[in-house]
Amino acid sequence: MKKVLILSPLGGTENGADIAMNHQMSYLNQLGYDIHLITTAPNTSTFSEFLKQNRIKHYLLDYTWWRDDSLQSSQDAIRNVKAISDIATI
């Protein structure tokens, strides 16, 4: 089975970007892909239920590399290296 890794700062069910991402994950799951979602914030109960119904594996990691200022802090750099290491094991 092919694995698809999706990174999203939040994940959810309320805004257009999240709804589009949810449709994509659900569709890819129906095609037989193994979906793994990485977010930086805990899920709502509604979103957790969506993930469960669609057999989407969720990982909560602390990373900042999508921000423009993410490389200005050594703390962010250490956090991002750890996140990349964690992602490599998924």
DOMAR-811237 format. One record per residue: residue in one letter; residue number from 0; z, y, x of N, C-alpha, C in turn. Coordinates in Angstrom, 2 decimals, always signed. Each point is the difference from the previous one (the first is absolute). Layout:
N
(node a NUM (Z Y X) (Z Y X) (Z Y X))
...
//
This chain:
90
(node m 0 (+0.00 -1.18 +0.84) (+0.00 +1.18 -0.84) (+0.00 +1.24 +0.89))
(node k 1 (-0.83 +0.97 -0.33) (-0.06 +1.25 +0.76) (+1.14 +0.91 -0.44))
(node k 2 (+0.53 +0.71 +0.97) (+1.13 +0.89 -0.23) (-0.48 +1.45 +0.03))
(node v 3 (+0.48 +0.81 -0.96) (-0.31 +1.42 -0.02) (+1.31 +0.76 +0.12))
(node l 4 (+0.07 +0.90 +0.96) (+1.18 +0.81 +0.26) (-0.28 +1.41 -0.48))
(node i 5 (+0.86 +0.51 -0.89) (-0.18 +1.34 -0.56) (+1.22 +0.83 +0.36))
(node l 6 (-0.25 +1.19 +0.56) (+1.08 +0.94 +0.32) (-0.02 +1.13 -1.00))
(node s 7 (+1.16 +0.30 -0.56) (+0.11 +1.10 -0.95) (+1.35 +0.67 +0.21))
(node p 8 (+0.05 +1.32 +0.13) (+1.30 +0.64 +0.19) (+1.02 -0.35 -1.09))
(node l 9 (-0.45 -0.10 -1.25) (+0.95 -0.25 -1.08) (-0.30 -1.25 -0.80))
(node g 10 (-1.14 -0.04 -0.64) (-0.27 -1.08 -0.95) (+0.67 +0.35 -1.32))
(node g 11 (-0.63 -0.32 -1.09) (+0.58 +0.34 -1.29) (-1.00 -0.22 -1.11))
(node t 12 (+0.30 +0.59 -1.15) (-0.84 -0.20 -1.18) (-0.32 +1.29 -0.74))
(node e 13 (+0.33 +1.15 +0.58) (-0.08 +1.23 -0.78) (-1.11 +0.96 +0.38))
(node n 14 (-0.50 -0.02 +1.22) (-1.06 +0.97 +0.32) (-1.33 -0.72 +0.19))
(node g 15 (-1.06 +0.75 +0.02) (-1.34 -0.57 +0.04) (-0.27 -0.85 +1.22))
(node a 16 (+0.47 +0.45 +1.17) (-0.23 -0.77 +1.23) (+0.72 -1.35 -0.07))
(node d 17 (+1.23 +0.00 -0.49) (+0.74 -1.26 -0.12) (-0.64 -0.92 -1.02))
(node i 18 (-0.44 +0.54 -1.11) (-0.64 -0.82 -1.04) (-1.28 -0.63 +0.55))
(node a 19 (-0.80 +0.78 +0.73) (-1.23 -0.54 +0.60) (+0.33 -1.09 +1.01))
(node m 20 (+1.01 +0.23 +0.84) (+0.40 -1.01 +0.98) (+0.47 -1.27 -0.70))
(node n 21 (+0.74 +0.15 -1.08) (+0.50 -1.17 -0.75) (-1.15 -0.82 -0.57))
(node h 22 (-1.01 +0.69 -0.54) (-1.18 -0.71 -0.51) (-0.72 -0.75 +1.13))
(node q 23 (-0.11 +0.64 +1.16) (-0.66 -0.65 +1.14) (+0.79 -1.23 +0.45))
(node m 24 (+1.32 +0.13 +0.09) (+0.81 -1.15 +0.44) (-0.09 -1.14 -1.01))
(node s 25 (+0.04 +0.33 -1.28) (-0.08 -1.02 -1.04) (-1.36 -0.71 +0.05))
(node y 26 (-1.06 +0.77 +0.17) (-1.35 -0.56 +0.06) (-0.17 -0.91 +1.22))
(node l 27 (+0.46 +0.47 +1.15) (-0.10 -0.81 +1.22) (+0.81 -1.29 -0.14))
(node n 28 (+1.15 +0.10 -0.67) (+0.80 -1.19 -0.25) (-0.76 -1.00 -0.87))
(node q 29 (-0.69 +0.49 -1.02) (-0.79 -0.86 -0.88) (-1.14 -0.68 +0.76))
(node l 30 (-0.49 +0.65 +1.04) (-1.06 -0.58 +0.83) (+0.54 -1.02 +1.00))
(node g 31 (+1.32 -0.14 +0.05) (+0.60 -1.01 +0.85) (+0.58 +0.52 +1.31))
(node y 32 (+0.05 +1.31 +0.18) (+0.58 +0.56 +1.22) (+1.52 -0.01 -0.09))
(node d 33 (+0.64 -0.13 +1.14) (+1.46 +0.07 +0.12) (+0.33 +1.45 +0.33))
(node i 34 (+0.61 +0.72 -0.94) (+0.23 +1.44 +0.13) (+1.40 +0.27 +0.52))
(node h 35 (+0.08 +0.88 +1.01) (+1.27 +0.44 +0.58) (+0.03 +1.52 -0.05))
(node l 36 (+1.00 +0.55 -0.65) (+0.15 +1.46 -0.13) (+1.17 +0.47 +0.84))
(node i 37 (-0.25 +1.03 +0.79) (+1.06 +0.62 +0.81) (+0.21 +1.41 -0.50))
(node t 38 (+1.24 +0.33 -0.36) (+0.35 +1.35 -0.43) (+1.19 +0.50 +0.81))
(node t 39 (+0.29 +1.29 -0.15) (+1.13 +0.60 +0.70) (+1.15 +0.34 -0.94))
(node a 40 (-0.16 -0.31 -1.28) (+1.03 +0.32 -0.99) (+0.23 -1.20 -0.90))
(node p 41 (+1.22 -0.17 -0.48) (+0.28 -1.12 -0.92) (-0.82 +0.12 -1.29))
(node n 42 (-0.20 -1.12 -0.66) (-0.79 -0.04 -1.23) (+0.84 +0.30 -1.23))
(node t 43 (-0.67 +0.49 -1.03) (+0.63 +0.09 -1.31) (-0.01 -1.40 -0.61))
(node s 44 (+0.77 -0.21 -1.03) (+0.01 -1.32 -0.64) (-1.36 -0.32 -0.62))
(node t 45 (-0.69 +1.02 -0.53) (-1.33 -0.21 -0.58) (-0.99 -0.45 +1.06))
(node f 46 (+0.02 +0.66 +1.15) (-0.93 -0.36 +1.07) (+0.36 -1.36 +0.59))
(node s 47 (+1.28 -0.28 +0.13) (+0.43 -1.32 +0.49) (-0.52 -1.11 -0.91))
(node e 48 (+0.04 +0.25 -1.30) (-0.50 -1.00 -0.96) (-1.51 -0.18 +0.15))
(node f 49 (-0.73 +1.10 +0.20) (-1.44 -0.08 +0.23) (-0.30 -0.86 +1.23))
(node l 50 (+0.73 +0.24 +1.08) (-0.21 -0.78 +1.23) (+0.27 -1.48 -0.24))
(node k 51 (+1.06 -0.28 -0.71) (+0.36 -1.38 -0.28) (-1.06 -0.69 -0.86))
(node q 52 (-0.46 +0.68 -1.05) (-1.01 -0.58 -0.89) (-1.30 -0.28 +0.73))
(node n 53 (-0.32 +0.81 +0.99) (-1.26 -0.15 +0.73) (+0.17 -0.72 +1.34))
(node r 54 (+1.16 -0.58 +0.23) (+0.28 -0.76 +1.22) (-0.33 +0.80 +1.26))
(node i 55 (+0.41 +1.27 +0.00) (-0.22 +0.88 +1.15) (+1.29 +0.06 +0.80))
(node k 56 (-0.10 -0.31 +1.27) (+1.17 +0.04 +0.87) (+0.24 +1.43 +0.43))
(node h 57 (+1.26 +0.42 -0.04) (+0.35 +1.38 +0.32) (+0.93 +0.06 +1.21))
(node y 58 (-0.28 +0.96 +0.87) (+0.83 +0.23 +1.18) (+0.37 +1.47 +0.03))
(node l 59 (+1.25 +0.27 +0.24) (+0.49 +1.37 +0.11) (+0.22 +0.29 +1.48))
(node l 60 (-0.87 +0.86 +0.57) (+0.10 +0.34 +1.42) (+0.12 +1.51 +0.15))
(node d 61 (+0.67 +0.41 +1.04) (+0.19 +1.41 +0.30) (-1.04 +0.42 +1.02))
(node y 62 (-1.04 +0.71 -0.45) (-1.04 +0.48 +0.91) (-0.43 +1.40 -0.42))
(node t 63 (-0.61 +0.74 +0.92) (-0.36 +1.40 -0.28) (-1.40 +0.37 +0.45))
(node w 64 (-0.81 -0.94 +0.44) (-1.24 +0.37 +0.69) (-1.05 +0.67 -0.86))
(node w 65 (+0.16 +0.08 -1.32) (-0.99 +0.70 -0.81) (+0.22 +1.51 +0.02))
(node r 66 (+1.17 +0.43 +0.48) (+0.30 +1.44 +0.03) (-0.60 +0.64 +1.25))
(node d 67 (-0.41 +1.27 -0.12) (-0.58 +0.70 +1.14) (+1.00 +0.18 +1.15))
(node d 68 (+1.28 +0.13 -0.33) (+0.99 +0.27 +1.03) (+0.67 -1.27 +0.52))
(node s 69 (-0.54 -1.15 -0.33) (+0.69 -1.25 +0.30) (+0.15 -0.30 +1.49))
(node l 70 (-0.79 +0.59 +0.83) (+0.09 -0.30 +1.43) (+0.85 +1.02 +0.75))
(node q 71 (+0.56 +0.97 -0.69) (+0.75 +1.04 +0.67) (+1.44 -0.40 +0.28))
(node s 72 (+0.48 -1.04 -0.62) (+1.39 -0.41 +0.17) (+0.05 -1.38 +0.65))
(node s 73 (+0.85 -0.14 +1.01) (+0.14 -1.32 +0.63) (+0.63 -0.98 -0.98))
(node q 74 (+0.83 +0.48 -0.91) (+0.59 -0.88 -1.01) (-1.10 -0.58 -0.89))
(node d 75 (-0.95 +0.84 -0.41) (-1.13 -0.49 -0.81) (-0.83 -1.00 +0.79))
(node a 76 (-0.22 +0.26 +1.27) (-0.80 -0.90 +0.82) (+0.67 -1.37 +0.09))
(node i 77 (+1.29 -0.02 +0.20) (+0.74 -1.27 +0.08) (-0.07 -0.72 -1.35))
(node r 78 (+0.20 +0.74 -1.08) (-0.08 -0.57 -1.35) (-1.37 -0.60 -0.26))
(node n 79 (-1.06 +0.68 +0.41) (-1.36 -0.48 -0.23) (-0.32 -1.23 +0.84))
(node v 80 (+0.47 -0.05 +1.23) (-0.22 -1.18 +0.83) (+0.69 -1.21 -0.62))
(node k 81 (+1.21 +0.19 -0.51) (+0.70 -1.09 -0.66) (-0.76 -0.45 -1.24))
(node a 82 (-0.50 +0.93 -0.79) (-0.76 -0.35 -1.21) (-1.25 -0.79 +0.36))
(node i 83 (-0.70 +0.42 +1.05) (-1.21 -0.73 +0.42) (+0.37 -1.41 +0.44))
(node s 84 (+1.10 -0.14 +0.68) (+0.47 -1.33 +0.41) (+0.31 -0.86 -1.21))
(node d 85 (+0.65 +0.59 -1.00) (+0.30 -0.73 -1.23) (-1.27 -0.40 -0.74))
(node i 86 (-0.95 +0.90 -0.06) (-1.26 -0.28 -0.70) (-0.75 -1.15 +0.68))
(node a 87 (+0.07 -0.06 +1.32) (-0.70 -1.05 +0.73) (+0.50 -1.39 -0.36))
(node t 88 (+1.22 -0.10 -0.51) (+0.55 -1.31 -0.36) (-0.29 -0.40 -1.45))
(node i 89 (-0.53 +0.91 -0.79) (-0.26 -0.29 -1.42) (-1.18 -0.93 -0.14))
//
